[in-house]
Amino acid sequence: MPLTPEEPQIHESAQGPRVTPAASRTAQTPRPVPGPRPAAVPRPGRPGPSPAAASRAGGAPRPVPPAQRAPQATPGPVAPTAPSVSAAVPQIQLIPASAEGALDAAEEAVDLLLDTGRAPGDILVLTTGDPHPWAAHELSFGEAAYWALHDAGDDVFYADAAQVQRAAGRPVVVFAANGGPAGATAAALPTALARAGALLIVCGDAQQSNSVLGTGV
């Protein structure tokens, strides 16, 4: 038989490693699909955005620079307030009465003042004629004890109009023109007005009181 020529033998060592067919390869794990990127996180060592920049990023309005702000009005000096005339000049009230009824009218005025809230120590009563019974009683204990009551200022004080210079001022002075020497009213009434802090009540002849005070009450 004719000899069949032998097929050449190809050694693996001479041709390198064999290649595995593609069908026999193992399937690879698919790569994950990247999702949405998270908010930027500052890298280590790098400072993040400042609070002012973060507020601007959120839509907050920027503050107006000082040069663009409207200038504020500077208050000017305040003019001093003039003192009230009513605080310096007492009110004058006239109660028409005869010399015989002036003391009773003054007593009624005092009672009304006390009923409306005036403190007893706020009232000074002056008489041009006979002294008030309270004054006559207290004078019986001596001048020193009598004027000590005046200085204490705890109660209504009754005094002779001729001694008005010695009496201290009080918020209310009640002047009773109940007779006495001629000219007693004209001599004492202006001083009584000066002693009254808020109110002077004159019980007596209206025409005479007006002529002395120069008012038309």
Secondary structure, 3 states (H helix, E strand, C coil): CCCCCCCCCCCHHHHCCCCCCHHHCCCCCCCCCCCCCCCCCCCCCCCCCCHHHHHHHCCCCCCCCHHHCCCCCCCCCCCCCCCCHHHHCCEEEEEECCCCCHHHHHHHHHHHHHHCCCCHHHEEEEECCCCCHHHHHHHCCCHHHHHHHHHHCCCCEEEEHHHCCCCCCEEEEEEECCCCCCCHHHHHHHHHHHHEEEEEEEEECHHHHHHHHCCCC
